[in-house]
Amino acid sequence: MLVLLVCVPFAGALLVSCMASRLRLQPAWLAGLTVVLGLSLLLTQGLAVYNGELLIERREWIAAIGLSLAFRLDGLGLLFAQLILGIGLLVVIYARYYLSAAEGGPRFYAYLLLFMGAMLGLVLSENLLQMLLFWELTSLTSFLLIGFRQRDAAARQGARLALAVTGAGGFALLAAVILMGQVVGSYELSVVLESGQTIENHRLYPVILVLFLLGVATKSAQFPFHFWLPHAMAAPTPVSAYLHSATMVKAGIFLLGRFFPVLAGTELWFYSVSGMGLATLLLGAYFALFQHDIKGLLAYSTISHLGLITLLFGLGTPLGEIAAIFHILNHAVFKASLFMAAGIIDHETGSRDMRRINGLFKYMPYTALLAMVAAAAMAGVPLLNGFLSKEMFFSETLGLRWLSEAEWHWLFPWAATLAGVFAVAYSLRFIHDVFFNGEPRDLPRTPHEPPRWMKVPVEVLVVLCVAVGTLPDITVRPLLEVAAAAVLQQPLPDFSLSIWHGFTTPFIMSLVALGGGAALYAGRQWVFAAHDRVPLSLSGKVLAERLIALLFELGRRLDAALDNRSLRRYSFALVVSALAVGVVGLWGQPLAGSAAPAPPGPGALIGGLLLGAGALATALMHRNRLVAVLMLGLVGLMTSLLFARFSAPDLALTQLLVEIATVILILLAMYFLPQVRPAESSLALRSRDAALGVLAGSGVAALCYAMLTRPADSISSFYLAESKPAGGGTNVVNVILVDFRGLDTLGEISVLAIAAIGILAMITGLVLRGPRRDWLGRPWASDRHPLILVTVSKLLLPIALLVSAFLFLRGHNEPGGGFIAGLVTGVALILQYIAEGSRVTRTRLPWDHLGLIGAGVLIALLTGLGSWLFGYPFLTSTYSYVSLPVIGEFELASAMLFDLGVYLAVVGTVLLILAGIGRLSLQEDAA
Amino acid sequence: MEALLSVLIGVMTASAVYLLLRARIFPVLLGLSLLGYAVNIFLFASGRLQLASAPLVEHGLAQLPDPLPQALVLTAIVIGFAMTAFLVVLALRALHELGDDQLDGGDKP
């Protein structure tokens, strides 16, 4: 059922993306219904969690690397899933009214649902590798959402920046998780959660923690990686409300909670996490005050609140952790409503600049009231939810176990109060600048209240702020308890959520923050002036962009240094490296092994002489092209004889036929390639290449000799023994090809097909100019279709086809088979092309070459799939013996059908290649 | 016999490497084909040399050769042809686009 829950948003995204792009209302409805479905699934299963159960669903996936498809629903997951789906629903409703007619199509909702699915998968993952998968998916989908306004340069930059920063962090997190998995020996969260001691005592613990925190800090915009978040505000406001208040930026925080039992509780954890949180808290609060853009203010405020939560987790105390979780919830609620309010203001006034939008209370009193309540919650005003968690935060900073000895234990409470002062000041600024402070200044539109339903999501969230703030024990305690218990993995300490604790130090800190904040805002003229005098030219965005530019520059220089567009140089480097690897790896091994070499007979000597001479002649006479091709043909023929001599009849046949095809191919190519004799390389260069050739040749020869004189240890006895009983054929090579290793063969004919398609793509539209005259000045080919050749080829064709059929049919038991028969047919048909010309032959062949290849691959594939119908694994072959009159008993194997596929693919490939290149000269005639 | 075969493979490789390092398409094509033969024979030889037999069971043959390298090399020969053809067409296309068949760098983009 949990799998289903995670799949619902993805399925919804798929459905929505199939809708016509002009639709507006329907995609929103479908998205909304999807979220409602998800929410109801979650709530029905969530009941069990409230009863203290832990739901885990696991399916095997890739067991070898510890990856399973596993989901868990515990308190923490439930809390986050409720946030994701609950606020997700409100955001969908809100977006329906916020987005303009041009933007509000299915694309937006599809992205939003994709992101929702990724987040759900992340918070509900039991397997850590699977969790990483969803983690990356949140980065990718948020990239799509931030960059939703593709024509807006700022949106594209913001999206890129966010992706670069969070993507880099994801990489670090991957390393951390893999290390954790290696230390623990499992990637299942349940196991890892119980191995806190093992990990904390391991020597790699500091490495794991630092990598882990890199992932957390980049995602949750912690100092010094906070800079991407303000730039991500280029996203449409519903996206900011969803991703940048409630969900994605909380993903890092979520991990802090998830791995709290595993990583927390050490001094290193305390200093790094709380230090990072403290810096982020102060920095965010400070900069929030000086933003003029409403969303900018909210973005820095979000950074600050994320820092607060991180700081609480960093303290490592159970109560601090409870406060952290409480604040996650509270911040999501009030910040999402504030973003939505900001969106309403933007939507109704056409501006987000707080220096221009003033006095909006007169124009939209109701929205103003909602926004003011939410802002008060952000400031930590009593009777609102923000107050409760903030007071818990203040009280936690007071009694720190790590710092009780240190002289600077006063730092945390003072810093917390200072951040509180700034939070009050920027909240006041938000309220006062936007809704009061005179009249609006030259706004594009006259502001008024937004449509009714646009306010509903804000109302819901604001009501939640008040409800949690006044009746915390009823509204939020149960959820908080299960979530906190899931994080701690042990019984919860007693904690109180009451509104009034008496005149305690935390309450006094709250009062100081409220008073100080008001005073700070009152004296804002001096504060702003002072801020302007501080030269703050160092911006994270600029640094990141410079870094990226530097990387590009380095890459460009490296490329320029390596790539001089000379294939020669690359080949040289390749051969030298191969040689070096071989020499280094094998140096010092004895050349000859234990097996005694046999002396060559006279036949072998003659054959060897021809083969070697052919190879040398090809190299030496390569400028005399025709001779070189003939010499290459000689090498091919001798190779074929060599196969025949050493007990490989199938190979000999294949080699012979391929040799014919290759020679035709090279001759065809030769026709188009420039006839001029190439400029000579210098003698030094040729000597260098020859020397390298000799070295490479000697290396290969030594390697070969060393191999041949060592005893062979082959797995082939299995194939020899099983060929007849299991494969039903006596030609073991063919049985291996079509049966034992049928999957490989399927891959190989697919490669043929791919090569053929590539060739077809390249020769389409290719016009080449062949020479009109040969090198002696005679006109080229006066008689295009010599009579003798036409006549002989006509006679030959049926015989060749008969031979081909014969080779095909007997292939399972005697030398032959699909490859060889295909080559015979292909070469025979090519002869027709040569003799009669392309046009005539093509009209006689009813099929298309590419179609032939496709049919071949498809037949082979379907034969393989066919075995599934009978409940066998892919490509299991079967056979039986059929008795026909006259012919006698013969065997019919499903493997033969597979071989037919091979045959067709080979015929098609040979024809497509040779006829295709041959036809190039026709186009020239036509041109 | 083993020594002779090793030397032959060495000669073929040496010639192939020399051709690969030429500056024009045509010799490089020859070199690649030649290298293909050498590699195929090398792979084939990894099943060791067996005279006057065939990988056929129930044919009354006493000593059977190793069929596995044969099966591998058989498909390698056919795919080698397709790859050579691919390179030929690539070279022709390059000739069409660049008007030149030389491979030794230069200032054309």
Interface residues (C-beta under 8 A of the other chain):
Chain A: N564 R565 S566 L567 R568 R569 S571 F572 V575 P597 A598 P599 P600 G601 A604 L605 G608 L611 G612 A615 L616 T618 A619 H622 R623 R625 A628 V629 L632 V635 G636 T639 L642 F643 R645 F646 S647 A648 P649 D650 L651 T654 Q655 V658 A661 T662 L665 I666 L668 A669 M670 F672 L673 P674 P678 A679 S681 D689 A690 L692 G693 V694 A696 G697 S698 V700 A701 A702 C704 Y705 M707 L708 T709 A712 S714 I715 S716 Y719 L720 S723 K724 T730 N731 V732 V733 I736 L737 R741 D744 T745 E748 V751 L752 A755 A756 G758 I759 M762 I763 L766 V767 L768 N813 E814 P815 F819 L823 V906 T909 V910 I913 L914 G916 I917 L920
Chain B: M1 E2 A3 L4 L5 S6 V7 L8 I9 G10 V11 M12 T13 A14 S15 A16 V17 Y18 L19 L20 L21 R22 A23 R24 I25 F26 P27 V28 L29 L30 G31 S33 L34 Y37 A38 N40 I41 F42 F44 A45 S46 G47 R48 L49 Q50 L51 A52 S53 A54 P55 L56 V57 E58 H59 L64 P65 D66 P67 L68 Q70 A71 V73 L74 T75 I77 V78 I79 G80 F81 A82 M83 T84 A85 F86 V88 V89 L90 A91 L92 R93 L95 H96 D101 Q102 L103 D104 G105 G106 K108
